[in-house]
Amino acid sequence: MSDPTTSRERREKSSKILLVDDDRTLLHFVGEFLEREGFAVVTAGSGADALRLLYQERPDLVALDVMMPGMDGWEVCARMRELSDTPVILITAKTSENDKLRGFRLGVDDYITKPFSLAELVARIRAILARAVPHREGEPSVFRFGDLVVDLGRRQVTRNQAQLELTPTEFRLLSALARHPGQAMSQKDLVREVWGEAHEQGWSALRRYIWFLRQKIEADPERPALLVTVRGFGYRLEP
């Protein structure tokens, strides 16, 4: 049996992080720290460079600053989502509810606010990378819920045979529920599986993403029949 710690370290050493910020000093400082932690690092000083490197380098995760001249982080993230489902951590000084909601709608996987701890950034990167591949060896790869089909191996969701466009976070949340068909999952378990223990916005983020998912998978999102609420506990995906 392989050592899980060794496997994790091997995965991290092969993981490539794209850092995007117009502050070259910050890029150098954060990049060196991540490299010491075992990650490969690619840096971009503008939104245009970030999109080019996303295509050329195929990073495993993008850490993206919001406040950049020209093409800001919002626009970069929107364009990235047209090209890839690569996980994105948004680095921002903006902490308002509207800003976070805007990021979630664009498919951001996590937020970290300036000033931030480098150790916290590494912890968030590792948590997201650990959840980036939802299909686990030895488990079924396809789950059916009426006309909804969740294919973990192909990272594909269809409804009435039409493919649904889900953000990476929406897919992780739906996958977590799909692995337990008909079983109620607590809010705490869902937050831990989708965002990790350290995510301070987990509870509110969960409620937002449940709403987002229902808009895409339910025939009538106001009267959900698939993704149902278990009052006072969590949520269940009906088989």
C-alpha positions as CSV (number, residue, x, y, z in Angstrom):
1,M,0.0,0.0,0.0
2,S,1.3,3.4,-0.9
3,D,2.0,6.1,1.8
4,P,-0.8,8.7,1.4
5,T,1.6,11.4,2.6
6,T,4.1,10.5,-0.1
7,S,1.4,10.5,-2.7
8,R,0.2,13.9,-1.6
9,E,3.7,15.3,-1.7
10,R,4.2,13.8,-5.2
11,R,1.0,15.4,-6.4
12,E,1.9,18.8,-5.0
13,K,5.4,18.7,-6.5
14,S,3.8,18.1,-10.0
15,S,1.2,20.8,-9.5
16,K,1.6,24.0,-11.4
17,I,0.3,27.4,-10.0
18,L,-0.3,30.4,-12.2
19,L,0.1,33.6,-10.1
20,V,-1.5,36.7,-11.6
21,D,-0.8,40.2,-10.2
22,D,0.5,43.5,-11.6
23,D,2.8,43.9,-8.5
24,R,6.1,42.3,-9.6
25,T,7.5,42.4,-6.1
26,L,4.5,40.4,-4.8
27,L,4.7,37.9,-7.6
28,H,8.4,37.3,-6.9
29,F,7.9,37.0,-3.1
30,V,4.8,34.7,-3.3
31,G,6.3,32.7,-6.2
32,E,9.5,31.9,-4.2
33,F,7.5,30.8,-1.2
34,L,5.3,28.5,-3.3
35,E,8.3,27.0,-4.9
36,R,9.9,26.3,-1.5
37,E,6.6,24.5,-0.7
38,G,7.2,22.2,-3.7
39,F,4.9,23.8,-6.3
40,A,5.9,24.7,-9.9
41,V,5.1,28.4,-10.4
42,V,4.3,30.5,-13.5
43,T,3.7,34.3,-13.1
44,A,1.8,36.8,-15.2
45,G,1.7,40.6,-14.7
46,S,-1.4,41.3,-16.7
47,G,-4.7,39.8,-17.7
48,A,-3.6,39.2,-21.3
49,D,-0.5,37.4,-20.1
50,A,-2.6,35.3,-17.7
51,L,-4.9,34.1,-20.5
52,R,-1.9,33.3,-22.8
53,L,-0.2,31.3,-20.0
54,L,-3.4,29.5,-19.1
55,Y,-3.5,28.1,-22.7
56,Q,0.2,27.5,-23.0
57,E,1.1,26.2,-19.5
58,R,-2.1,24.4,-18.5
59,P,-1.7,25.2,-14.7
60,D,-3.5,23.2,-12.1
61,L,-4.7,26.3,-10.2
62,V,-4.8,30.1,-10.8
63,A,-4.3,32.6,-8.0
64,L,-5.7,35.8,-9.5
65,D,-5.6,39.4,-8.2
66,V,-8.7,41.5,-8.8
67,M,-7.3,45.0,-9.0
68,M,-5.2,45.2,-12.1
69,P,-5.0,47.9,-14.7
70,G,-6.6,47.2,-18.1
71,M,-8.2,43.8,-17.9
72,D,-9.1,43.4,-14.2
73,G,-9.5,40.1,-12.4
74,W,-13.2,39.9,-13.0
75,E,-12.8,40.0,-16.7
76,V,-9.9,37.6,-16.6
77,C,-11.9,35.1,-14.6
78,A,-14.8,35.3,-17.0
79,R,-12.6,34.7,-20.0
80,M,-10.8,31.9,-18.2
81,R,-14.1,30.2,-17.6
82,E,-14.8,30.2,-21.3
83,L,-11.5,28.3,-21.9
84,S,-11.1,26.1,-18.9
85,D,-12.5,24.8,-15.6
86,T,-9.1,25.3,-13.8
87,P,-9.6,26.1,-10.1
88,V,-9.3,29.9,-9.3
89,I,-8.5,31.6,-6.1
90,L,-9.4,35.3,-6.2
91,I,-7.0,37.6,-4.3
92,T,-8.8,40.7,-3.4
93,A,-9.2,43.6,-1.0
94,K,-12.9,43.6,-1.7
95,T,-14.9,41.8,0.9
96,S,-18.5,43.0,0.3
97,E,-21.3,40.4,-0.2
98,N,-21.9,41.7,-3.7
99,D,-18.3,41.2,-4.7
100,K,-18.2,37.6,-3.4
101,L,-21.5,36.8,-5.1
102,R,-20.1,38.2,-8.3
103,G,-17.1,36.0,-8.0
104,F,-19.1,32.9,-7.2
105,R,-21.2,33.5,-10.3
106,L,-18.1,33.6,-12.4
107,G,-17.0,30.2,-10.9
108,V,-14.3,31.3,-8.4
109,D,-13.4,28.4,-6.1
110,D,-12.1,30.5,-3.2
111,Y,-11.3,33.9,-1.9
112,I,-8.3,35.2,0.0
113,T,-8.2,38.9,1.1
114,K,-5.2,41.2,1.3
115,P,-3.2,41.3,3.4
116,F,-3.0,37.5,3.6
117,S,-0.8,34.9,5.2
118,L,1.4,32.9,2.8
119,A,0.8,29.8,5.0
120,E,-3.0,30.4,4.6
121,L,-2.6,30.7,0.8
122,V,-0.7,27.4,0.6
123,A,-3.4,25.7,2.8
124,R,-6.1,26.9,0.5
125,I,-4.2,25.8,-2.6
126,R,-3.7,22.4,-1.2
127,A,-7.3,22.0,-0.1
128,I,-8.6,22.9,-3.6
129,L,-6.1,20.6,-5.4
130,A,-7.0,17.8,-3.1
131,R,-10.6,18.2,-4.3
132,A,-9.9,18.9,-7.9
133,V,-10.4,15.3,-9.1
134,P,-13.8,14.3,-7.9
135,H,-13.8,10.7,-9.1
136,R,-12.4,8.3,-6.6
137,E,-10.9,4.9,-7.4
138,G,-13.2,2.0,-6.8
139,E,-16.5,4.0,-6.8
140,P,-19.2,4.2,-9.5
141,S,-18.4,6.9,-12.0
142,V,-22.0,7.6,-13.3
143,F,-25.0,8.5,-11.2
144,R,-28.5,8.9,-12.5
145,F,-31.3,10.9,-10.9
146,G,-34.3,10.7,-13.2
147,D,-33.3,12.7,-16.3
148,L,-30.2,14.1,-14.5
149,V,-26.9,12.2,-15.2
150,V,-23.7,13.0,-13.3
151,D,-20.6,11.4,-14.9
152,L,-17.7,11.9,-12.5
153,G,-15.1,10.3,-14.8
154,R,-15.9,12.6,-17.7
155,R,-16.7,15.5,-15.4
156,Q,-20.0,15.9,-17.3
157,V,-23.5,16.6,-16.2
158,T,-26.5,16.2,-18.5
159,R,-30.2,16.8,-18.1
160,N,-32.7,15.4,-20.7
161,Q,-29.5,14.5,-22.6
162,A,-28.4,18.1,-22.9
163,Q,-25.1,19.0,-21.3
164,L,-25.1,21.5,-18.5
165,E,-22.4,24.1,-18.0
166,L,-21.4,23.9,-14.4
167,T,-18.5,25.8,-12.7
168,P,-15.9,23.7,-10.9
169,T,-17.4,24.5,-7.5
170,E,-20.9,23.6,-8.7
171,F,-19.6,20.3,-10.1
172,R,-17.8,19.5,-6.8
173,L,-20.9,20.2,-4.8
174,L,-23.2,18.2,-7.1
175,S,-20.6,15.3,-7.1
176,A,-20.5,15.3,-3.3
177,L,-24.3,14.9,-3.2
178,A,-24.4,12.4,-6.1
179,R,-22.0,10.0,-4.2
180,H,-24.7,9.7,-1.5
181,P,-28.0,9.2,-3.5
182,G,-31.0,9.6,-1.3
183,Q,-28.9,10.3,1.8
184,A,-29.1,13.5,3.7
185,M,-25.7,15.3,3.9
186,S,-25.1,17.8,6.6
187,Q,-24.2,21.4,5.8
188,K,-20.9,20.8,7.7
189,D,-20.0,17.8,5.7
190,L,-20.7,19.5,2.4
191,V,-18.7,22.6,3.3
192,R,-15.8,20.4,4.4
193,E,-15.9,18.4,1.2
194,V,-16.3,21.3,-1.2
195,W,-14.4,24.1,0.4
196,G,-12.4,22.6,3.2
197,E,-12.3,23.2,7.0
198,A,-10.6,26.6,6.8
199,H,-13.2,28.3,4.6
200,E,-14.7,31.1,6.7
201,Q,-17.5,31.8,4.2
202,G,-18.5,28.1,3.9
203,W,-22.0,28.3,5.2
204,S,-23.1,31.3,3.1
205,A,-21.2,30.0,0.1
206,L,-23.0,26.6,0.4
207,R,-26.5,28.3,0.4
208,R,-25.5,30.4,-2.7
209,Y,-24.3,27.3,-4.6
210,I,-27.3,25.3,-3.7
211,W,-29.3,28.1,-5.3
212,F,-27.1,28.2,-8.4
213,L,-27.3,24.4,-8.9
214,R,-31.1,24.4,-8.6
215,Q,-31.3,27.0,-11.4
216,K,-29.5,24.5,-13.6
217,I,-30.7,21.1,-12.6
218,E,-34.3,21.6,-11.5
219,A,-37.4,21.8,-13.8
220,D,-38.8,24.4,-11.3
221,P,-36.0,25.8,-9.1
222,E,-38.6,27.4,-6.8
223,R,-40.1,23.9,-6.1
224,P,-37.0,21.7,-6.1
225,A,-37.7,18.0,-6.7
226,L,-34.1,16.8,-7.1
227,L,-31.9,18.8,-4.7
228,V,-34.1,19.0,-1.6
229,T,-33.6,20.7,1.7
230,V,-33.5,18.6,4.9
231,R,-34.7,21.2,7.3
232,G,-32.3,21.9,10.1
233,F,-29.6,19.5,8.8
234,G,-28.5,19.9,5.2
235,Y,-29.5,18.7,1.7
236,R,-30.3,15.5,-0.3
237,L,-30.2,14.5,-3.9
238,E,-33.2,12.4,-4.7
239,P,-32.6,9.2,-6.7
